[in-house]
Amino acid sequence: MIRARRARIVATLGPASRDPARVRELAQAGVDVFRVNFSHGSQADHARTIQAVRSAERAVDRPLAVLADLQGPKLRLGEFADGVARLKSGQDFRLDLNRTPGDAARVGVPHPEVFAALRTGAFILLDDGKVKLRVIAHGADFADTIVEAGEQLSDHTGLNLPNLSIPIPALTEKDREDLAFALNEGVDWVALSFVQRASDMAELRKLVQGRAGVLAKIEKPAALEALDEILDLCEAIMVARGDLGVELAPEEVPVFQKKLVRAARLRGLPVIVATQMLESMTHSPTPTRAEASDVAGAVYEGADALMLSAESAVGDYPIESVAMMDRIITRVEQDPGWPELMRAEYPVEDADADALVAAARKASESASTACIAAFTTTGQTALRLARERPLQPTLALTPNLSTARRLALAWGVEPRVIPEIDDPEDLARIAVEQAVITGLAPPGARVLILAGLPLGSPGAANILRLAHTPRR
């Protein structure tokens, strides 16, 4: 199955979609990467979900990626005696370390790190910002606050501290157990939640040891201050607009989204734009016009992938949500003005390897060129091409199934697994064969070939060749 679009689709699997038959339908509808959210469900559930993706991969006959999204140190309130508490604007409300069930006057917070990070006048946001508290006094085990807004809290409500860096490990004990399980199951990408500093990613990389791609979820303002250092240590990023949108003012989120997409593109790192893209389709068969514009905006920015969350995990219309996202992406990419807008932040090349890749992109603009065949061991050659955003598809040919699966996230890349190649003279023949088999090249079309010698050795591409498919 070849998609008629360059931007990729990430879909979250959950109770509404993890059945093997439904996963296969989602793949057929156009999903490229399946997200497994370790914030919910058991490891047994996740094992069955991953196997369902592998089965769907065989059914659609193209590599599919599995993204394991670790829960991270999500901060939450404790419990209330009645399950909920009613609040009034202007009232006093205390947070403390007491595990006794709370009421309308106080509640426990089982995170001493929260109190260590607070300062007088700081705001505490609860339940995705629906409740806003202002700190008037605090200590090592308490915070006295005034309710600025909001009327109700419930058990285990999420907690955010805008503009404060929390001295809490990025990987909890649960995350470490889930990571070991996910790597053993052979996932292709691992996402770290609530990244705040470069050392968070360094710790993840040390544990993963190259067994999967590592992805930083940017959802804390503190991460924006250390962005360059974080990008040095990750292989992809996600613009996680949920928590980011809670801690930033609404008008700031689009600005930071663009900044993050631009930063990732300049480095050639795949970037996913996520959260509430087609949120209304969780319970509606069609999106709002604003949501359609939001998806289109991310495509015009040149994001590698767009993600569905609740829409595909727990929604009533998971297949329709994927199909709608596919339609919006495809329509935008048919806009004659799209290439110019998408390339507006085009990076300047300064390395010999990138210069050759840039030449391949330029040569691909000829009307007779059908695709670029990139031979790659680690995936780097294909990713360099994706960075250039060639309008013709990139056929990434690799002997490594793990590489092919990771490349399912990359913009415009069609990964395929081929046998090891020993003789450079076989490059043209195999490139042409695969271009025809996949349907990327019609008879008599030109195929550009990008590869590195010696074959099979990780390194920069150093040869660019031309070949033609046979005429009928």
C-alpha positions in Angstrom: 0.0 0.0 0.0 1.4 3.4 -1.1 0.0 6.5 0.4 -0.7 9.5 -1.9 0.7 11.9 0.8 4.0 12.7 2.4 3.0 13.6 6.0 2.4 10.6 8.1 -0.4 9.6 10.5 0.1 8.4 14.1 -2.9 6.8 15.7 -3.2 5.9 19.4 -4.6 2.4 20.1 -7.0 1.9 23.0 -10.2 0.1 23.9 -11.9 1.3 20.8 -9.2 0.2 18.4 -6.8 -2.4 19.6 -8.7 -5.4 18.4 -6.6 -7.1 15.6 -9.3 -6.6 13.0 -9.7 -3.0 13.9 -5.9 -2.4 13.9 -5.8 -3.9 10.4 -8.6 -1.5 9.3 -6.7 1.4 10.7 -3.6 0.4 8.8 -5.6 0.1 5.6 -7.1 3.5 6.2 -3.6 5.0 6.3 -2.0 4.8 9.7 1.8 4.7 9.6 2.7 4.6 13.3 0.7 3.1 16.1 1.1 4.7 19.5 0.8 2.5 22.6 0.0 4.7 25.6 1.6 3.2 28.7 -0.4 5.6 30.9 -3.4 3.2 30.5 -3.8 -0.6 30.4 -1.7 -3.5 31.5 1.5 -4.9 30.0 -0.6 -7.9 28.9 -2.9 -5.5 27.0 0.1 -3.8 25.4 1.6 -7.2 24.3 -1.6 -8.1 22.5 -1.8 -4.6 20.9 1.8 -4.8 19.6 1.1 -8.3 18.1 -2.0 -6.9 16.4 0.1 -4.2 14.8 2.6 -6.8 13.5 -0.3 -8.8 12.1 -1.6 -5.7 10.4 1.8 -5.0 9.0 1.8 -8.4 7.2 -1.8 -7.7 5.9 -0.9 -4.3 4.3 2.6 -5.4 3.2 4.4 -2.3 4.3 6.4 -1.5 7.5 4.5 -0.1 10.4 6.0 1.4 13.5 5.1 0.9 17.1 5.6 4.0 19.4 5.7 3.1 23.1 4.7 6.3 25.0 5.9 6.1 28.6 3.7 7.7 31.2 6.4 9.7 32.9 6.1 11.6 36.2 2.5 12.7 35.8 1.7 14.8 38.9 -1.7 14.1 40.4 -3.7 14.9 43.5 -4.6 12.2 46.1 -8.2 11.1 46.8 -11.2 12.9 48.3 -13.4 11.4 50.9 -16.5 11.8 48.7 -14.6 11.3 45.4 -15.1 15.0 44.6 -14.8 18.4 46.2 -16.8 21.5 45.5 -14.8 24.8 45.4 -15.7 28.5 45.4 -13.7 31.3 43.8 -11.7 33.2 46.5 -11.7 30.4 49.1 -8.7 29.0 50.9 -7.5 25.6 49.8 -4.5 23.7 51.2 -2.3 21.1 49.5 -0.2 18.8 51.7 1.6 15.5 52.0 -1.1 14.0 54.3 -2.6 10.9 52.7 -5.9 11.3 54.5 -8.7 11.7 51.9 -9.4 15.3 51.2 -12.4 17.6 51.3 -13.3 21.2 50.2 -10.6 22.6 52.4 -7.5 20.4 51.6 -6.2 17.4 49.7 -3.0 15.4 49.7 -0.4 15.6 46.9 1.9 12.5 47.0 4.8 14.4 45.4 7.1 16.3 47.8 9.0 17.6 44.7 6.0 19.9 44.1 6.4 21.8 47.3 10.2 22.0 46.7 9.5 23.8 43.4 6.9 26.3 44.6 7.3 30.0 45.3 4.8 32.5 46.7 2.6 34.0 44.0 3.0 30.9 41.7 0.0 29.4 40.1 -1.0 25.7 40.3 -3.3 24.4 37.6 -5.5 21.4 38.2 -7.6 19.3 35.8 -5.9 20.6 32.6 -6.3 24.2 33.8 -10.0 24.0 34.8 -9.1 24.9 38.4 -6.5 27.6 39.1 -4.8 28.1 42.5 -2.5 30.9 43.6 0.1 30.1 46.3 0.1 32.5 49.3 2.4 30.4 51.6 4.3 27.2 51.3 6.8 25.0 53.0 8.4 21.6 52.6 5.2 19.7 53.1 2.4 22.1 52.4 1.0 24.9 50.2 -1.7 27.3 51.2 -3.5 28.7 48.2 -6.4 30.9 47.0 -8.9 29.4 44.5 -8.7 31.8 41.5 -11.0 29.8 39.3 -12.8 26.5 39.1 -15.6 24.8 40.9 -14.8 21.1 41.3 -12.0 18.6 41.8 -12.0 14.8 41.8 -9.7 11.9 42.7 -6.3 11.8 41.1 -6.8 15.0 39.1 -3.7 16.1 37.2 -1.5 18.9 38.4 0.7 21.4 36.5 3.1 24.1 37.7 3.5 26.6 34.9 7.0 28.1 34.4 8.5 26.1 37.2 11.1 23.3 36.8 10.2 20.4 39.1 13.2 18.4 40.5 11.6 15.0 39.7 13.1 12.2 37.7 11.8 11.9 34.1 11.7 8.1 34.4 9.7 6.6 37.3 10.0 3.0 38.4 6.9 2.2 36.4 8.5 3.8 33.3 11.6 1.7 33.8 9.6 -1.5 34.0 7.5 -0.5 31.0 10.6 0.4 29.0 12.2 -3.0 29.6 8.9 -4.7 28.6 8.5 -2.5 25.5 12.1 -3.1 24.3 11.6 -6.8 24.8 8.5 -6.6 22.7 10.5 -5.0 19.9 8.9 -1.5 19.7 10.4 0.8 17.2 10.2 4.2 19.0 10.1 5.1 22.7 8.6 8.5 23.8 9.6 10.1 27.0 7.0 12.3 28.6 7.5 15.6 30.4 11.1 16.1 29.3 12.5 19.1 31.1 16.3 18.9 30.5 18.9 17.2 28.3 19.8 14.8 31.1 16.3 13.3 30.9 17.0 12.2 27.3 20.5 11.1 28.2 19.1 8.7 30.8 16.6 7.3 28.3 19.3 6.8 25.6 21.5 5.0 28.1 18.7 2.5 28.9 17.5 2.0 25.3 21.0 1.4 24.0 20.0 1.8 20.3 17.3 -0.9 20.5 14.6 1.7 19.4 14.5 5.3 18.3 14.1 7.8 21.2 11.6 10.6 21.0 11.2 13.6 23.3 7.7 14.8 24.1 7.9 18.6 24.5 5.1 19.5 26.9 6.9 21.5 29.6 7.9 25.1 29.2 11.2 24.2 30.9 12.1 22.0 27.9 11.8 25.0 25.6 14.6 26.7 27.5 16.9 23.7 27.0 15.6 22.8 23.5 19.0 22.7 21.7 20.5 20.4 24.3 17.5 18.2 24.2 17.5 17.9 20.4 21.1 16.9 20.5 20.1 13.7 22.4 16.9 12.7 20.7 16.0 11.2 17.3 12.5 12.7 17.0 10.2 15.0 18.9 6.5 15.4 19.6 4.8 18.7 20.0 2.5 17.5 22.8 0.1 20.4 22.9 -2.1 19.0 25.8 0.1 19.7 28.8 2.0 22.4 26.9 -1.3 24.2 26.3 -2.1 24.0 30.0 1.2 25.6 31.1 1.4 28.2 28.3 -1.2 30.9 27.5 -3.4 29.8 24.6 -2.0 32.4 22.3 1.6 31.1 22.9 0.9 27.5 21.8 0.8 28.1 18.0 4.0 30.2 18.3 5.9 27.5 20.1 4.5 24.8 17.8 6.0 26.6 14.8 9.3 27.1 16.7 9.5 23.4 17.6 8.6 22.2 14.1 11.2 24.6 12.6 13.9 23.5 15.1 13.3 19.8 14.3 13.2 20.3 10.6 16.5 22.2 10.6 18.1 19.2 12.3 16.4 16.6 10.2 14.5 15.1 13.1 11.0 13.7 12.5 8.5 15.9 14.3 5.0 14.9 15.3 2.2 17.4 16.0 -0.2 16.0 18.6 -3.3 16.5 20.7 -6.8 17.6 19.9 -6.2 17.6 16.1 -9.7 16.1 15.4 -10.9 16.1 19.0 -14.6 16.5 18.1 -14.5 13.2 16.1 -14.2 11.4 19.4 -17.9 11.4 19.3 -18.8 13.0 16.0 -18.5 11.5 12.4 -17.1 14.9 11.1 -14.6 17.4 12.5 -15.1 21.1 13.1 -13.8 23.4 10.4 -11.3 24.8 12.9 -9.9 21.3 13.4 -9.6 20.7 9.7 -7.6 24.0 9.5 -5.5 22.9 12.4 -4.5 19.7 10.7 -3.9 21.6 7.4 -1.7 24.2 9.2 0.6 21.5 10.5 0.9 20.1 7.0 1.8 23.5 5.6 4.4 23.8 8.3 6.0 20.6 7.0 5.5 18.4 10.1 6.5 14.8 9.5 3.5 13.4 11.2 0.1 14.3 12.8 -1.3 12.3 15.7 -4.7 11.1 16.8 -5.2 10.5 20.5 -8.7 10.0 22.0 -10.1 10.1 18.5 -8.7 6.6 17.7 -8.1 5.2 21.2 -11.5 5.6 22.8 -13.6 7.4 20.2 -16.7 6.3 18.4 -15.2 6.9 14.9 -11.5 5.7 14.9 -11.5 4.6 11.2 -13.4 7.7 10.1 -10.9 9.9 12.0 -7.9 8.3 10.2 -9.7 8.6 6.9 -10.5 12.3 7.5 -7.0 13.1 8.5 -5.7 11.3 5.4 -8.1 13.4 3.2 -7.1 16.7 4.7 -3.4 15.9 4.4 -3.8 14.7 0.8 -5.8 17.8 -0.2 -3.3 20.2 1.3 -0.5 18.5 -0.5 -2.4 19.0 -3.8 -2.4 22.8 -3.3 -0.1 24.4 -5.8 1.0 26.8 -3.1 1.9 24.1 -0.6 5.5 23.4 -1.6 6.5 27.0 -1.3 4.9 27.5 2.1 6.2 24.1 3.4 9.7 25.0 2.3 9.6 28.5 3.7 12.0 27.5 6.5 14.3 25.6 4.1 17.6 24.8 5.9 21.0 25.9 4.5 23.3 23.0 3.6 26.9 23.1 4.7 28.1 19.5 4.7 29.3 17.5 1.7 26.8 14.7 2.4 23.9 17.1 2.7 25.0 18.8 -0.5 24.7 15.4 -2.4 21.3 14.8 -0.8 20.3 18.4 -1.8 21.4 17.6 -5.4 19.2 14.5 -5.4 16.3 16.6 -4.3 16.9 19.1 -7.0 17.3 16.4 -9.7 14.1 14.8 -8.5 12.1 17.9 -9.6 12.4 16.8 -13.2 9.1 15.8 -14.6 10.5 12.4 -15.7 11.7 11.5 -12.2 9.3 9.1 -10.4 11.1 8.6 -7.1 14.4 8.6 -5.3 15.7 5.2 -4.2 17.8 5.6 -1.1 19.9 2.6 0.0 20.4 2.8 3.8 21.5 0.7 6.7 20.7 2.9 9.7 18.1 5.1 8.0 20.2 8.3 8.0 20.3 8.7 4.3 16.5 8.5 4.0 16.2 11.0 6.9 18.6 13.4 5.2 16.4 13.2 2.1 13.2 13.7 4.2 14.8 16.9 5.6 15.1 18.2 2.1 11.3 17.6 1.5 11.6 16.3 -2.1 8.2 16.3 -3.7 8.8 12.9 -5.3 8.6 9.9 -2.8 11.7 8.5 -1.2 11.9 4.7 -1.5 14.1 3.7 1.4 15.7 0.3 0.8 17.3 -1.4 3.8 18.2 -4.9 4.8 17.1 -4.1 8.4 13.5 -4.5 9.3 14.0 -2.4 12.4 15.3 0.5 10.3 12.4 0.2 7.9 9.9 0.4 10.7 11.4 3.4 12.3 11.4 5.2 8.9 7.6 4.8 8.8 7.5 8.0 10.8 9.6 10.0 8.3 8.1 12.5 5.9 7.6 11.2 2.3 9.6 8.0 3.0 8.3 4.6 1.7 10.5 2.0 3.5 11.0 -1.5 2.2 13.1 -4.4 3.3 15.5 -6.0 0.8 18.3 -8.6 1.0 21.8 -7.6 1.7 23.7 -6.2 -1.4 27.3 -7.1 -2.0 27.9 -5.8 -5.5 27.4 -2.1 -6.3 26.4 -3.1 -9.8 23.2 -4.5 -8.3 22.0 -1.1 -7.0 20.3 0.1 -10.2 18.6 -3.3 -10.9 17.2 -3.5 -7.3 16.2 0.1 -7.2 14.2 -0.2 -10.5 12.6 -3.5 -9.4 11.4 -2.1 -6.1 10.2 1.1 -7.7 8.1 -1.0 -10.1 6.9 -3.5 -7.5 5.7 -0.7 -5.1 4.0 1.2 -8.0 6.2 4.3 -7.5 7.6 4.3 -11.0 5.6 3.7 -14.3 7.3 2.3 -17.4 10.1 4.5 -18.8 10.3 6.7 -15.7 13.5 7.9 -14.2 14.7 6.6 -10.8 17.4 8.5 -8.8 19.6 6.3 -6.8 21.4 7.5 -3.7 23.7 5.2 -1.8 27.0 5.0 0.1 30.1 2.9 -0.5 31.2 0.6 0.8 27.7 -1.0 0.9 26.4 -2.1 4.2 28.6 0.3 6.2 26.8 3.1 8.1 28.0 6.5 6.8 27.2 9.3 4.4 25.8 8.8 1.0 28.5 9.4 -1.6 27.1 8.3 -5.0 24.1 9.5 -7.0 23.1 7.5 -10.1 20.3 7.5 -12.7 18.3 4.5 -13.9 15.1 4.0 -15.9 12.3 1.5 -15.5 11.8 -0.7 -18.6 9.4 0.6 -21.3 6.5 -1.7 -22.2 
